Amino acid sequence: MRRAHLRWLATGLFAATLVAEVGAVVLSWGLKPRWDTLLYVVFSGAMTGAGALIASRQPRNPIGWLLCAIGVENALAGDLAQGYGLRAAVTGWPAGTVVEWIATSSWLPQGIALVLTFVLFPDGRLLRRRWLIVVGVAAAGVALAAPGWSFAPGTGSEFVAGVNPYAVAALPTGAMFSIGMTLLAAAMVASVVPLVVRFRRSNGVERQQVKWVALAAAVSVVVLPVGAVLWDRAPVVRVAIALALAALPISMCVAILRYRLYDIDLVISRTVAYSALTVVLAGTYAVAVVLIGAAVGRSSAWATAGATLAVAAAFGPARRRLQDAVDRRFNRARFDALDQMSRFLEDLRAGRASPEDVERVLREALGVEDLEVRLSLPGTGLAVDVSGAPVVDDPGADGREQWPIRHAGTTLGTVVAPADLAQRGSLVPKVLDAGALAVEVARLRVGLRRQLEEVEASRARIVAAADDERRRIERDLHDGAQQRLVSIGLALRHAQHALGTAVDPDVSLTLDDAVAEISVAIDELRQLAGGLRPAQLDAGLAPALRDLARRVPLPVEVDVSADRFPIDIETAAYFCACEGLTNAVKHANATKVVLRTRSRDNGLVVSVVDDGIGGAAARNGSGLTGLSDRVAARGGTLTIDSSEGCGTTLVAEFPCVS
């Protein structure tokens, strides 16, 4: 049969189960407890639904079909037949007693299918052919228990009339049922042994598959025999049986289809931990009630209140210790990983470790050598490694995946590792949450270090530019005005010597004073190189910018504010305008420039807009780079918008000026 046909068959079985259960609910509603009506609908739906999923995806695996058979049989021969029998007793429908008798015995054959699923799990093949003996024992047990139950006079409570109409007093039904259930229970216990053998021999995926079913099987092995014994004495066991049996197909479906397969370690850990915690707290409550009751009287409200307080006080410490103990035994990987991260954080707080070591610790905790921590620097969108070097965030290109690292609602970065790390289930997020604080510290340190490096580089460029400018001015002064002044001084000395001693003393003194003034002028010119400022700014920024615009060989629209600002701000703004106009004239091929200044939010905004070719950028060694450093040195920001063919807009904002 083709796979598509098998998929439709599985879907049809699931649909038939749902239809039968809907009919069972309609027929049974109001004639038995509602929890009983609805609970076994859940069981049949879970059984057939899980079986249909397995059968549609792995049609050669008999486990899916076995689960479907159990669900369909329970829906038709169990719930629907029971509903018909109950309704027939009220309405007088035909064959009501026969159908009711069939419904009371329908649960026993399901035991054979359950045993068979255990010995075949997870791939549908037997470990050894001898394990069929266990299935044979289960079949023999059902063969004895079924008539022992169906024909027993003591099962009259299962019928509406209160009497089993097909009871056979001559049969040793009690002995048959006891022996049969003993064989069936023994077969169920024995069917768990192949799971244990598979678990001990397996690793990786198969080991995790066995864990899922082993947990559900362990619950079923405990609940089913106890439920059979207490079926009539404690009706609550019927609920427990339904829930335990519903959990079994779900666990098999998860294990076989491998969906969230590795979460089983967490499930087992939490199940065992909270079961033990329940026992411990119940014991604490009982002991507290006895001790306090002995002192103040068991009927006193103080006994209950004191016991409740004792349980509340013991809950937190007991849960932590039990969880640690269980993790050591059942979830060792999670315990070791979280313990290693905890010790690393302690060393970090004590100064014995560096935050940048978090990548090494994550590799060791998760057991993955090819793991990389990428930090997202705030405000930049730049991804860097723990050393601060930029990285290309493309994990999919090399078959790797990424997991986000978050702390206090902020995404700090990502962990990039091989895709098979996803098989660790919830372990990866848990470890990343535990190490998020160290990642945050490393991120802040990297960001601060990069900012300091940028500041140092900016200052170095500013100092270098200033030194170059001063050297140029000094060179120009030395070769130009200074040299002329020196020549004039020498000429005056030469004239003084040529006049000789016959010259008037007052004339000689005048010549000496002139030479001295020239020397002073030379010194002053040298000092100008240390703090040069355009002379045009003496009258204010607005007149200086208008004068600058008149000297540009392009039409310049000037719209400047007459407000005055601190000298250093006006100087920086003036050079911004100079650089913008220079770029428009020399590089942009512009035909028009707009120069504006505005006072905004107690600050100064200078903009230069041209209609040139665009493409301007702050590159190493360019005038725009030096201009950006000059603006940053005044606490401002420089924005350059220069798309190709769209002109250039240069905006400098200087804050906190008056």
PLY file of the C-alpha trace (Angstrom):
ply
format ascii 1.0
element vertex 658
property float x
property float y
property float z
element edge 657
property int vertex1
property int vertex2
end_header
0.00 0.00 0.00
1.33 3.37 -0.98
2.40 5.75 1.75
-0.26 8.32 0.81
-2.95 5.67 1.24
-1.54 4.72 4.63
-1.59 8.36 5.66
-5.27 8.58 4.72
-5.93 5.36 6.62
-4.34 6.77 9.75
-6.36 9.95 9.38
-9.51 7.91 8.89
-8.88 5.93 12.09
-8.43 9.14 14.03
-11.62 10.58 12.52
-13.52 7.39 13.35
-12.32 7.63 16.94
-13.52 11.20 17.24
-16.93 10.34 15.73
-17.31 7.37 18.07
-16.35 9.45 21.10
-18.79 12.21 20.16
-21.50 9.58 19.94
-20.42 8.13 23.26
-20.63 11.53 24.95
-24.10 12.17 23.51
-25.35 8.76 24.61
-23.76 8.82 28.07
-24.40 12.46 29.00
-26.32 12.64 32.25
-26.22 8.90 32.84
-22.80 8.71 34.51
-20.35 11.18 36.11
-19.25 13.85 33.66
-15.59 13.36 34.50
-15.92 9.72 33.49
-17.68 10.70 30.26
-15.04 13.22 29.20
-11.86 11.73 30.64
-11.87 8.61 28.51
-12.61 10.70 25.45
-9.26 12.35 26.11
-7.61 8.95 26.47
-8.98 7.57 23.19
-8.23 10.80 21.33
-4.66 10.93 22.64
-4.07 7.27 21.82
-5.41 7.36 18.25
-4.07 10.87 17.56
-0.54 9.92 18.58
-0.78 6.65 16.66
-2.04 8.42 13.53
0.83 10.91 13.66
3.38 8.12 13.94
1.72 5.95 11.30
1.41 8.81 8.79
5.10 9.66 9.06
6.57 6.21 9.71
4.04 3.75 8.26
6.47 0.82 8.59
6.66 1.29 12.34
3.95 -0.95 13.89
3.80 1.13 17.06
1.68 3.80 15.38
-0.84 1.21 14.20
-0.92 -0.47 17.61
-1.76 2.84 19.26
-4.46 3.47 16.67
-5.91 0.01 17.33
-6.03 0.67 21.08
-7.71 4.03 20.60
-10.28 2.79 18.08
-11.09 -0.31 20.15
-11.55 1.78 23.29
-13.74 4.30 21.46
-16.00 1.73 19.76
-16.08 -1.31 22.04
-15.58 0.70 25.21
-17.01 4.22 25.33
-19.57 4.04 22.51
-20.80 0.61 23.58
-21.05 1.73 27.19
-23.02 4.82 26.15
-25.38 2.70 24.09
-25.87 0.29 26.96
-26.62 3.08 29.42
-29.07 4.73 27.03
-30.70 1.38 26.14
-31.40 0.73 29.81
-33.38 3.97 29.90
-35.08 3.87 26.48
-35.45 0.12 25.97
-33.32 -0.06 22.83
-32.55 -3.60 21.64
-29.42 -5.56 22.56
-28.58 -3.09 25.28
-27.49 -5.78 27.74
-25.18 -7.47 25.22
-23.54 -4.19 24.24
-23.12 -3.25 27.89
-21.51 -6.63 28.59
-19.08 -6.11 25.68
-18.18 -2.65 26.99
-17.32 -3.95 30.46
-14.76 -6.39 29.03
-13.24 -4.23 26.27
-10.36 -2.90 28.32
-8.52 -6.18 28.80
-7.28 -6.84 25.20
-5.60 -3.45 25.25
-3.03 -4.90 27.68
-1.59 -7.13 24.93
-1.13 -4.15 22.61
0.55 -2.13 25.37
3.03 -4.91 26.12
3.75 -5.24 22.41
4.45 -1.51 22.03
6.93 -1.64 24.90
8.96 -4.53 23.47
8.94 -2.98 19.96
9.79 0.56 20.92
11.22 2.74 19.35
11.92 1.36 15.85
9.29 -1.38 15.73
11.83 -4.24 15.89
12.46 -6.77 18.66
15.78 -6.83 20.45
15.57 -10.62 20.47
12.84 -12.95 19.26
12.57 -14.42 22.73
10.86 -11.26 23.90
7.77 -12.58 22.11
7.43 -14.84 25.13
6.46 -11.77 27.14
3.73 -11.00 24.61
2.56 -14.61 24.87
2.38 -14.35 28.66
0.31 -11.18 28.30
-2.02 -12.95 25.84
-2.40 -15.88 28.23
-3.16 -13.50 31.05
-5.85 -11.75 29.01
-7.26 -15.13 27.93
-7.74 -16.03 31.61
-8.67 -12.61 32.97
-11.25 -11.77 30.27
-13.71 -14.62 31.07
-12.88 -14.30 34.74
-14.04 -10.70 34.56
-16.84 -11.01 31.99
-18.62 -13.96 33.61
-17.97 -13.03 37.24
-21.06 -12.46 39.39
-19.11 -9.82 41.30
-18.96 -7.45 38.34
-22.61 -6.56 38.63
-21.72 -3.02 39.66
-20.53 -2.43 36.10
-24.08 -2.88 34.79
-26.99 -0.49 35.08
-29.20 -3.24 36.52
-26.56 -4.01 39.18
-26.37 -7.64 38.07
-24.16 -9.32 35.49
-26.71 -11.03 33.23
-24.06 -13.37 31.83
-22.52 -14.45 35.13
-21.56 -18.13 35.38
-21.41 -19.23 38.98
-19.84 -22.56 38.09
-16.70 -20.97 36.72
-13.85 -20.11 39.13
-13.98 -16.55 37.84
-12.19 -15.11 40.84
-9.20 -17.39 40.44
-9.17 -16.95 36.68
-9.19 -13.16 36.95
-6.52 -13.13 39.67
-4.20 -15.47 37.79
-4.81 -13.69 34.50
-4.16 -10.24 35.93
-1.05 -11.54 37.65
0.26 -12.83 34.34
-0.69 -9.60 32.56
0.94 -7.47 35.26
4.07 -9.63 35.13
4.16 -9.27 31.35
3.85 -5.50 31.66
6.69 -5.36 34.15
8.78 -7.68 31.95
8.04 -5.56 28.88
9.88 -2.69 30.53
13.08 -4.76 30.61
13.77 -4.31 26.86
13.50 -0.57 27.42
16.11 -0.81 30.16
18.37 -2.91 27.92
17.99 -0.45 25.05
18.75 2.42 27.38
21.94 0.82 28.68
23.17 -0.02 25.18
22.14 3.19 23.46
23.40 6.75 23.29
22.38 9.98 21.61
18.94 10.06 20.03
17.85 6.52 20.91
18.78 7.07 24.54
16.59 10.15 24.72
13.74 8.27 23.01
13.86 5.54 25.61
13.84 8.11 28.40
10.53 9.54 27.22
8.75 6.18 27.17
10.53 4.90 30.26
9.07 7.76 32.27
5.52 7.16 31.03
5.93 3.38 31.32
7.18 3.65 34.89
4.07 5.62 35.78
1.81 3.14 33.96
3.45 0.08 35.54
2.73 1.54 38.97
-0.74 2.88 38.25
-2.29 0.03 36.22
-1.83 -2.89 38.65
-2.84 -0.74 41.62
-5.84 0.55 39.67
-6.94 -2.98 38.82
-6.90 -3.95 42.49
-8.67 -0.80 43.70
-11.04 -0.40 40.73
-14.21 -0.88 42.80
-12.90 0.29 46.16
-11.44 3.66 45.13
-13.02 5.07 41.94
-10.39 7.81 41.84
-7.92 5.26 40.47
-9.97 5.21 37.26
-8.97 8.82 36.67
-5.34 7.98 37.40
-5.43 5.06 34.95
-6.91 7.23 32.18
-4.31 9.96 32.68
-1.42 7.49 32.88
-2.54 5.72 29.72
-3.06 9.03 27.90
0.48 10.11 28.78
1.94 6.94 27.28
1.03 7.50 23.59
1.96 11.15 23.83
5.43 10.27 25.12
5.84 7.66 22.38
4.82 10.16 19.71
7.28 12.75 21.00
10.06 10.18 21.19
9.52 8.59 17.77
8.96 11.84 15.89
11.81 13.48 17.85
9.97 16.71 18.60
11.58 18.48 21.59
13.31 15.16 22.20
15.99 16.46 24.55
13.50 18.11 26.92
13.00 14.74 28.59
15.94 15.35 30.92
14.19 18.42 32.27
10.84 16.59 32.49
12.33 13.69 34.43
14.28 16.04 36.67
11.23 18.15 37.51
8.95 15.12 37.92
11.25 13.37 40.34
12.12 16.58 42.17
8.53 17.69 42.72
7.36 14.18 43.59
10.06 13.99 46.24
9.23 17.51 47.35
5.58 16.55 47.77
6.54 13.61 49.95
8.92 15.72 52.04
6.39 18.51 52.56
3.61 16.05 53.35
5.84 14.42 55.94
6.79 17.81 57.34
3.13 18.76 57.62
2.20 15.49 59.33
5.06 15.69 61.82
4.29 19.32 62.59
0.61 18.54 63.15
1.48 15.70 65.51
4.05 17.68 67.49
2.04 20.88 67.75
-1.17 18.92 68.33
0.45 17.10 71.22
1.21 20.45 72.82
-1.98 22.43 72.14
-4.47 19.76 71.08
-4.96 18.20 67.66
-8.28 19.91 67.15
-6.75 23.33 67.70
-6.39 25.69 64.74
-2.86 26.41 65.98
-1.78 22.93 64.92
-2.93 23.48 61.35
-1.50 27.00 61.21
1.85 25.93 62.65
2.12 22.99 60.26
1.31 25.24 57.31
4.01 27.70 58.35
6.51 24.89 58.73
5.74 23.63 55.22
6.00 27.16 53.79
9.35 27.73 55.51
10.71 24.40 54.28
9.50 24.75 50.67
12.25 26.99 49.25
15.33 25.31 50.77
13.89 21.85 50.24
13.09 22.51 46.58
16.59 23.82 45.84
18.35 20.95 47.56
16.12 18.30 46.05
16.46 19.84 42.56
20.25 19.85 42.87
20.26 16.27 44.10
17.97 15.12 41.29
19.94 17.01 38.65
23.12 15.30 39.80
21.48 11.95 39.15
19.02 12.44 36.28
20.19 15.61 34.52
23.91 15.65 35.06
24.70 17.74 31.98
22.38 20.54 33.12
23.73 20.41 36.68
27.39 20.50 35.61
26.80 23.30 33.09
24.90 25.54 35.51
27.32 24.77 38.32
30.26 25.76 36.12
28.56 29.04 35.16
27.77 29.72 38.83
31.40 29.21 39.84
32.55 31.45 36.99
30.25 34.27 38.16
31.59 33.91 41.70
35.15 34.18 40.38
34.11 37.18 38.29
32.67 39.00 41.31
35.78 38.19 43.32
38.07 39.51 40.58
39.60 36.10 39.89
38.22 35.90 36.33
37.79 38.25 33.41
34.39 38.82 31.73
35.97 38.05 28.37
36.49 34.46 29.61
32.74 33.87 29.23
33.24 32.43 25.74
35.71 29.83 27.03
33.41 28.94 29.94
30.40 28.52 27.61
32.43 26.19 25.40
33.36 24.06 28.39
29.88 24.12 29.92
28.13 23.10 26.69
30.92 20.83 25.50
31.27 22.62 22.15
34.64 23.80 20.88
33.29 25.60 17.81
31.30 28.19 19.76
31.56 31.95 19.39
30.07 34.79 21.43
29.13 37.84 19.38
28.35 41.03 21.28
25.97 43.71 19.99
27.39 47.10 20.85
24.66 49.54 21.97
23.81 52.41 19.67
25.92 51.12 16.78
24.38 47.81 15.68
27.94 46.52 15.31
28.65 42.87 16.14
32.04 42.19 17.72
33.74 39.26 19.39
34.80 39.28 23.04
38.08 40.96 22.08
36.25 43.82 20.36
37.08 42.87 16.76
34.17 43.29 14.29
32.64 40.08 12.94
30.35 39.26 10.03
27.09 37.93 11.46
26.27 35.19 8.93
26.01 31.92 10.88
23.84 30.19 8.31
26.61 30.25 5.72
28.68 27.64 7.53
25.89 25.38 8.81
25.71 26.95 12.25
22.85 28.43 14.24
22.60 31.29 16.69
20.94 31.73 20.06
20.17 35.19 21.47
21.63 36.27 24.82
19.24 38.49 26.77
19.46 40.21 30.13
16.88 42.53 31.72
14.93 42.71 28.46
17.97 43.71 26.37
19.55 41.58 23.66
23.25 41.53 24.46
24.39 39.47 21.51
24.26 35.95 20.15
26.01 32.64 20.56
26.95 31.01 17.26
27.52 27.26 17.40
26.96 24.08 15.34
23.32 23.30 14.60
23.40 20.01 16.52
23.65 22.01 19.75
19.87 22.50 19.39
19.50 18.86 20.47
20.36 19.97 24.01
16.81 21.33 24.27
16.36 23.81 27.10
19.96 23.44 28.33
21.33 26.11 25.98
18.87 28.88 27.03
19.39 27.98 30.70
23.17 28.25 30.44
22.94 31.48 28.45
20.58 32.97 31.05
23.01 31.97 33.79
25.93 33.60 31.98
24.05 36.70 30.76
25.49 38.89 33.52
29.05 38.05 32.51
28.17 38.71 28.86
26.70 42.10 29.82
29.88 43.06 31.68
32.03 41.90 28.75
29.83 43.89 26.36
30.15 47.06 28.41
33.91 46.62 28.72
34.31 46.06 24.98
32.11 49.06 24.21
34.00 51.28 26.64
37.34 50.07 25.31
36.31 50.82 21.73
35.06 54.27 22.69
38.31 55.02 24.48
40.23 53.85 21.44
38.13 56.08 19.21
38.62 59.04 21.56
42.35 58.44 21.68
42.49 58.16 17.88
40.41 61.32 17.52
42.62 63.24 19.92
45.71 61.97 18.15
44.33 63.19 14.83
43.42 66.57 16.32
46.85 66.99 17.87
48.54 65.86 14.66
46.42 68.24 12.59
47.11 71.12 14.97
50.83 70.36 14.94
50.85 70.19 11.16
48.98 73.48 10.97
51.32 75.17 13.39
54.35 73.83 11.53
52.91 75.14 8.28
52.27 78.56 9.82
55.69 78.59 11.41
57.23 77.63 8.08
55.28 80.32 6.26
56.20 82.89 8.87
59.84 81.81 8.82
60.06 81.90 5.06
57.83 84.91 4.61
57.05 87.67 7.15
59.67 86.55 9.67
62.39 86.49 7.03
61.42 89.95 5.85
61.54 91.30 9.39
64.95 89.74 9.93
66.16 91.34 6.69
64.82 94.72 7.81
66.61 94.36 11.14
69.86 93.48 9.43
69.46 96.44 7.07
68.95 98.80 10.01
72.06 97.43 11.72
74.01 97.84 8.52
72.85 101.45 8.21
73.77 102.06 11.87
77.31 100.75 11.31
77.64 102.74 8.11
76.86 105.99 9.91
79.69 105.28 12.35
80.35 107.26 15.50
79.49 110.59 13.91
75.79 109.85 14.09
73.64 111.60 16.63
73.19 109.43 19.79
69.41 109.88 19.56
69.41 108.46 16.04
71.49 105.48 17.16
69.08 104.87 20.06
66.14 105.04 17.68
67.73 102.44 15.44
68.35 100.16 18.45
64.70 100.48 19.50
63.56 99.68 15.97
65.68 96.54 15.84
64.32 95.51 19.28
60.72 96.00 18.13
61.39 93.88 15.09
62.66 91.09 17.39
59.50 91.38 19.49
57.37 91.21 16.35
59.18 88.04 15.26
58.50 86.44 18.68
54.84 87.40 18.51
54.50 85.87 15.04
55.94 82.63 16.41
53.43 82.66 19.27
50.53 83.06 16.83
51.12 79.51 15.58
50.04 78.15 18.97
46.50 79.60 18.94
45.50 80.84 15.51
41.97 82.21 15.12
40.48 83.93 12.07
40.53 87.68 12.51
37.13 87.94 10.78
35.50 86.42 13.89
36.29 89.47 15.99
33.06 91.08 14.73
31.03 87.88 15.22
30.17 84.68 13.39
27.58 86.21 11.05
29.86 88.90 9.53
32.69 86.35 9.21
30.48 83.91 7.32
29.16 86.63 5.00
32.73 87.72 4.27
33.67 84.11 3.63
30.75 83.67 1.22
31.77 86.76 -0.79
35.18 85.23 -1.43
33.74 81.96 -2.83
33.57 81.76 -6.67
30.01 80.36 -6.50
26.58 81.81 -5.74
26.16 81.35 -1.97
22.84 81.97 -0.23
23.66 83.12 3.31
21.04 82.85 6.06
22.86 83.24 9.38
21.83 84.25 12.88
23.26 87.38 14.47
23.53 85.70 17.88
26.94 85.52 19.56
28.41 82.29 20.90
31.52 81.29 22.84
34.77 81.90 20.94
35.65 78.20 20.59
32.17 77.38 19.23
32.30 80.24 16.71
35.74 79.14 15.57
34.63 75.51 15.08
31.47 76.67 13.24
33.54 78.92 10.98
35.82 76.04 9.97
32.76 73.83 9.32
31.51 76.46 6.86
34.98 76.71 5.29
35.22 72.96 4.79
31.71 72.72 3.35
32.32 75.53 0.89
35.72 74.12 -0.07
34.14 70.73 -0.78
31.45 72.39 -2.93
34.01 74.33 -4.96
36.82 71.76 -5.36
35.07 68.39 -5.40
31.30 68.65 -5.82
31.10 70.64 -9.07
28.27 72.56 -7.45
26.48 75.55 -9.00
24.84 76.83 -5.82
25.44 76.62 -2.07
23.16 77.46 0.86
24.87 78.43 4.14
22.69 78.61 7.28
23.09 78.92 11.05
20.36 78.56 13.67
20.08 78.72 17.43
18.19 75.62 18.59
17.69 74.20 22.07
20.39 76.44 23.52
22.77 75.24 20.81
24.15 76.21 17.41
23.38 74.39 14.15
25.46 75.10 11.04
24.47 73.63 7.67
26.08 73.80 4.23
23.99 72.43 1.35
25.20 72.22 -2.25
23.67 70.84 -5.46
26.80 69.01 -6.59
27.51 65.40 -7.52
27.58 64.08 -3.95
29.71 61.16 -2.81
31.50 63.03 -0.03
32.61 60.91 2.95
34.83 61.25 5.99
37.87 59.15 5.05
41.22 58.83 6.75
43.23 61.94 6.12
40.38 63.89 4.52
39.29 67.35 5.58
35.90 66.01 6.65
37.58 63.58 9.07
39.51 66.41 10.71
36.34 68.49 10.77
34.44 65.66 12.49
37.16 65.51 15.14
37.04 69.28 15.62
33.24 69.19 16.10
33.45 66.19 18.48
36.09 68.00 20.51
33.45 70.70 21.20
30.86 68.10 22.24
28.98 68.35 18.94
27.97 65.99 16.15
28.67 66.16 12.43
26.22 64.63 9.93
27.07 64.20 6.25
24.35 63.24 3.75
25.95 62.90 0.32
24.21 60.39 -1.93
25.57 60.04 -5.44
23.99 62.63 -7.74
21.95 64.26 -4.96
24.33 66.89 -3.66
25.86 67.13 -0.19
24.34 68.30 3.07
26.76 68.96 5.92
25.18 69.68 9.33
27.18 70.44 12.50
25.35 70.70 15.83
27.04 72.24 18.87
25.19 71.77 22.19
25.13 73.82 25.41
26.16 77.21 24.09
24.97 80.62 25.17
0 1
1 2
2 3
3 4
4 5
5 6
6 7
7 8
8 9
9 10
10 11
11 12
12 13
13 14
14 15
15 16
16 17
17 18
18 19
19 20
20 21
21 22
22 23
23 24
24 25
25 26
26 27
27 28
28 29
29 30
30 31
31 32
32 33
33 34
34 35
35 36
36 37
37 38
38 39
39 40
40 41
41 42
42 43
43 44
44 45
45 46
46 47
47 48
48 49
49 50
50 51
51 52
52 53
53 54
54 55
55 56
56 57
57 58
58 59
59 60
60 61
61 62
62 63
63 64
64 65
65 66
66 67
67 68
68 69
69 70
70 71
71 72
72 73
73 74
74 75
75 76
76 77
77 78
78 79
79 80
80 81
81 82
82 83
83 84
84 85
85 86
86 87
87 88
88 89
89 90
90 91
91 92
92 93
93 94
94 95
95 96
96 97
97 98
98 99
99 100
100 101
101 102
102 103
103 104
104 105
105 106
106 107
107 108
108 109
109 110
110 111
111 112
112 113
113 114
114 115
115 116
116 117
117 118
118 119
119 120
120 121
121 122
122 123
123 124
124 125
125 126
126 127
127 128
128 129
129 130
130 131
131 132
132 133
133 134
134 135
135 136
136 137
137 138
138 139
139 140
140 141
141 142
142 143
143 144
144 145
145 146
146 147
147 148
148 149
149 150
150 151
151 152
152 153
153 154
154 155
155 156
156 157
157 158
158 159
159 160
160 161
161 162
162 163
163 164
164 165
165 166
166 167
167 168
168 169
169 170
170 171
171 172
172 173
173 174
174 175
175 176
176 177
177 178
178 179
179 180
180 181
181 182
182 183
183 184
184 185
185 186
186 187
187 188
188 189
189 190
190 191
191 192
192 193
193 194
194 195
195 196
196 197
197 198
198 199
199 200
200 201
201 202
202 203
203 204
204 205
205 206
206 207
207 208
208 209
209 210
210 211
211 212
212 213
213 214
214 215
215 216
216 217
217 218
218 219
219 220
220 221
221 222
222 223
223 224
224 225
225 226
226 227
227 228
228 229
229 230
230 231
231 232
232 233
233 234
234 235
235 236
236 237
237 238
238 239
239 240
240 241
241 242
242 243
243 244
244 245
245 246
246 247
247 248
248 249
249 250
250 251
251 252
252 253
253 254
254 255
255 256
256 257
257 258
258 259
259 260
260 261
261 262
262 263
263 264
264 265
265 266
266 267
267 268
268 269
269 270
270 271
271 272
272 273
273 274
274 275
275 276
276 277
277 278
278 279
279 280
280 281
281 282
282 283
283 284
284 285
285 286
286 287
287 288
288 289
289 290
290 291
291 292
292 293
293 294
294 295
295 296
296 297
297 298
298 299
299 300
300 301
301 302
302 303
303 304
304 305
305 306
306 307
307 308
308 309
309 310
310 311
311 312
312 313
313 314
314 315
315 316
316 317
317 318
318 319
319 320
320 321
321 322
322 323
323 324
324 325
325 326
326 327
327 328
328 329
329 330
330 331
331 332
332 333
333 334
334 335
335 336
336 337
337 338
338 339
339 340
340 341
341 342
342 343
343 344
344 345
345 346
346 347
347 348
348 349
349 350
350 351
351 352
352 353
353 354
354 355
355 356
356 357
357 358
358 359
359 360
360 361
361 362
362 363
363 364
364 365
365 366
366 367
367 368
368 369
369 370
370 371
371 372
372 373
373 374
374 375
375 376
376 377
377 378
378 379
379 380
380 381
381 382
382 383
383 384
384 385
385 386
386 387
387 388
388 389
389 390
390 391
391 392
392 393
393 394
394 395
395 396
396 397
397 398
398 399
399 400
400 401
401 402
402 403
403 404
404 405
405 406
406 407
407 408
408 409
409 410
410 411
411 412
412 413
413 414
414 415
415 416
416 417
417 418
418 419
419 420
420 421
421 422
422 423
423 424
424 425
425 426
426 427
427 428
428 429
429 430
430 431
431 432
432 433
433 434
434 435
435 436
436 437
437 438
438 439
439 440
440 441
441 442
442 443
443 444
444 445
445 446
446 447
447 448
448 449
449 450
450 451
451 452
452 453
453 454
454 455
455 456
456 457
457 458
458 459
459 460
460 461
461 462
462 463
463 464
464 465
465 466
466 467
467 468
468 469
469 470
470 471
471 472
472 473
473 474
474 475
475 476
476 477
477 478
478 479
479 480
480 481
481 482
482 483
483 484
484 485
485 486
486 487
487 488
488 489
489 490
490 491
491 492
492 493
493 494
494 495
495 496
496 497
497 498
498 499
499 500
500 501
501 502
502 503
503 504
504 505
505 506
506 507
507 508
508 509
509 510
510 511
511 512
512 513
513 514
514 515
515 516
516 517
517 518
518 519
519 520
520 521
521 522
522 523
523 524
524 525
525 526
526 527
527 528
528 529
529 530
530 531
531 532
532 533
533 534
534 535
535 536
536 537
537 538
538 539
539 540
540 541
541 542
542 543
543 544
544 545
545 546
546 547
547 548
548 549
549 550
550 551
551 552
552 553
553 554
554 555
555 556
556 557
557 558
558 559
559 560
560 561
561 562
562 563
563 564
564 565
565 566
566 567
567 568
568 569
569 570
570 571
571 572
572 573
573 574
574 575
575 576
576 577
577 578
578 579
579 580
580 581
581 582
582 583
583 584
584 585
585 586
586 587
587 588
588 589
589 590
590 591
591 592
592 593
593 594
594 595
595 596
596 597
597 598
598 599
599 600
600 601
601 602
602 603
603 604
604 605
605 606
606 607
607 608
608 609
609 610
610 611
611 612
612 613
613 614
614 615
615 616
616 617
617 618
618 619
619 620
620 621
621 622
622 623
623 624
624 625
625 626
626 627
627 628
628 629
629 630
630 631
631 632
632 633
633 634
634 635
635 636
636 637
637 638
638 639
639 640
640 641
641 642
642 643
643 644
644 645
645 646
646 647
647 648
648 649
649 650
650 651
651 652
652 653
653 654
654 655
655 656
656 657
